[in-house]
Amino acid sequence: MKKLIFMLCLIFALSICTAFAETTAADTASTEEKIILWEHMGKEVDENGKEFEQPVKVTLTLKTPVEIEPLENVNIADGYFAKMSRGDLAPVTVTITPADIKAHANLNEATDEQLQLYIDMVAAQYEEGKVQSEIRKTESGNVYLSVGDEKIRSVWQIYEDTLIEIIQFNDDFEDLTTEDQNFAIEILQGIWME
């Protein structure tokens, strides 16, 4: 009888611990951290075609935290530059600047031919025959371009006249894994303009 009571108490204790552990894990997974990366005055055009400036706040929202190391020695005055990393994943360098490609305020407005021209400009920096490129969309439906090879990849988009580029490679130039590349996309999808 004592063994039965002991077993029932043990099962009850384990079920309480498991329930608590599941609740804690779920709370951690659903917690999102929002970080302000950059604030600037963005150019807008009203319905009459008149250009005006409006404050833009660029934020990063992620469910799993990242380590952020701002890059101080960048020779571009206007923008945000940082290296972001998480654990053993290949780090990413994030650049957020006013878009200098004036043809489109958003890549969503570009035709497939125009997107291919943008890809070709970036692909020219890679060894011929090794480059892979894709035209993809974020979960919220914004077009982004991915260009690279097995060792270095550039993922970028233009949204609200802002260029967001994420360059990813391992410090020792080991091949990028699928998990590495998913990390870069997670960062891209976590960046928002407010």
C-alpha positions in Angstrom: 0.0 0.0 0.0 2.9 2.4 0.9 4.4 1.7 -2.5 1.1 2.5 -4.3 0.7 5.8 -2.4 4.4 6.6 -3.1 3.9 5.9 -6.8 0.7 8.0 -6.9 2.5 10.9 -5.2 5.4 10.5 -7.6 3.1 10.5 -10.6 1.2 13.6 -9.2 4.5 15.4 -8.6 5.8 14.6 -12.1 2.6 15.8 -13.7 2.7 19.1 -11.8 6.4 19.6 -12.8 5.6 18.7 -16.4 2.6 21.1 -16.5 4.7 23.8 -15.0 7.6 23.2 -17.4 5.2 23.3 -20.4 3.7 26.5 -19.2 7.1 28.1 -18.7 8.4 26.9 -22.1 5.2 28.2 -23.8 5.6 31.6 -22.1 9.2 31.9 -23.1 8.4 30.9 -26.7 5.6 33.5 -27.1 7.5 36.4 -25.5 8.7 38.8 -28.1 11.4 41.4 -27.6 11.1 44.6 -29.6 14.3 46.7 -30.1 14.5 50.1 -31.8 17.3 49.9 -34.3 17.1 53.2 -36.1 15.0 56.4 -36.3 15.2 58.8 -39.2 13.2 61.1 -41.4 11.8 59.2 -44.4 10.6 60.7 -47.6 6.9 60.3 -48.5 4.8 61.5 -51.4 1.2 62.6 -50.9 -1.7 62.0 -53.2 -0.8 65.2 -55.1 2.7 64.1 -55.8 4.2 66.5 -53.2 7.2 65.1 -51.3 7.4 65.5 -47.6 9.4 64.0 -44.7 7.9 61.8 -42.0 9.6 60.1 -39.0 10.3 56.4 -39.5 11.2 54.1 -36.7 12.9 50.8 -37.7 12.4 48.0 -35.1 13.4 44.4 -34.6 11.0 42.0 -33.0 12.1 38.4 -32.3 10.9 35.6 -30.1 14.4 34.4 -29.4 17.0 37.1 -28.4 20.1 37.9 -30.4 23.4 39.4 -29.5 23.8 42.8 -31.2 27.1 44.5 -31.7 26.8 47.9 -33.3 29.4 48.6 -36.0 31.0 52.0 -35.2 33.6 52.2 -38.0 31.3 52.6 -40.9 31.9 55.4 -43.3 28.2 56.0 -44.2 26.7 58.8 -42.1 23.0 57.9 -42.4 22.0 54.4 -41.4 22.1 51.5 -39.0 24.9 49.0 -39.0 25.3 46.0 -36.6 26.5 42.4 -36.4 23.9 40.1 -34.9 24.5 36.6 -33.7 22.9 33.7 -31.8 24.8 30.7 -30.5 26.7 28.8 -33.1 24.8 30.1 -36.1 26.6 32.1 -38.7 26.4 35.8 -37.7 24.7 38.4 -39.9 25.7 41.9 -40.6 22.6 44.1 -40.8 22.6 47.4 -42.8 19.6 49.7 -42.9 20.0 52.8 -45.0 17.9 55.1 -47.2 17.5 53.3 -50.5 19.8 54.6 -53.2 17.9 52.7 -55.9 15.3 55.3 -56.7 13.3 53.3 -59.1 11.2 51.7 -56.4 10.1 52.7 -52.9 9.2 49.1 -52.4 10.4 45.9 -54.2 6.7 44.9 -54.2 6.2 47.5 -57.0 9.0 46.1 -59.2 8.3 43.8 -62.2 10.0 40.4 -62.4 12.4 41.8 -65.0 13.4 44.7 -62.7 13.9 42.3 -59.8 16.1 40.2 -62.0 18.2 43.3 -62.8 18.7 43.9 -59.1 19.7 40.3 -58.6 22.2 40.5 -61.5 23.8 43.5 -59.9 24.4 41.7 -56.7 25.3 38.3 -58.4 28.1 40.0 -60.3 30.1 40.1 -57.1 30.1 36.3 -56.8 32.1 33.6 -58.7 30.3 32.8 -62.0 28.4 29.5 -61.9 28.3 29.3 -58.1 25.7 32.0 -57.4 22.2 31.0 -56.4 19.4 33.6 -56.3 15.7 33.7 -55.3 12.8 36.1 -55.3 10.9 35.4 -52.2 8.3 37.0 -49.9 8.3 37.5 -46.1 5.4 36.2 -44.1 3.8 39.6 -44.3 3.9 39.5 -48.1 6.9 41.8 -48.8 9.2 40.9 -51.7 12.9 40.2 -50.8 15.8 39.0 -52.8 18.3 36.3 -51.8 21.6 36.1 -53.6 24.8 34.1 -52.7 26.7 30.9 -52.8 27.4 28.2 -50.2 29.7 30.4 -48.1 28.2 33.9 -48.2 24.6 35.2 -48.8 23.0 38.6 -49.1 19.3 38.9 -48.3 17.7 42.3 -49.0 14.6 44.3 -49.6 13.6 47.8 -50.2 10.5 49.0 -48.2 9.3 52.5 -47.7 12.4 53.9 -49.4 14.6 52.0 -46.9 17.2 49.4 -48.0 17.5 46.5 -45.5 20.4 44.2 -46.3 21.6 41.2 -44.4 24.9 39.7 -45.3 25.8 36.3 -43.7 29.0 34.3 -43.6 30.9 32.3 -41.0 34.1 33.9 -39.7 36.1 30.9 -41.1 34.0 30.9 -44.3 32.6 27.4 -43.6 29.6 26.6 -45.7 26.3 28.1 -44.5 23.8 25.6 -43.2 20.0 25.7 -43.6 19.8 26.7 -40.0 22.2 29.6 -40.6 20.1 30.8 -43.6 16.9 30.5 -41.6 18.4 32.8 -39.0 19.1 35.5 -41.6 15.5 35.3 -42.8 14.2 35.4 -39.2 16.1 38.7 -38.7 14.8 40.1 -42.0 11.2 39.2 -41.1 11.6 40.7 -37.7 12.5 44.1 -39.0 9.6 46.6 -39.2 9.1 50.2 -40.2 6.7 52.1 -37.9 
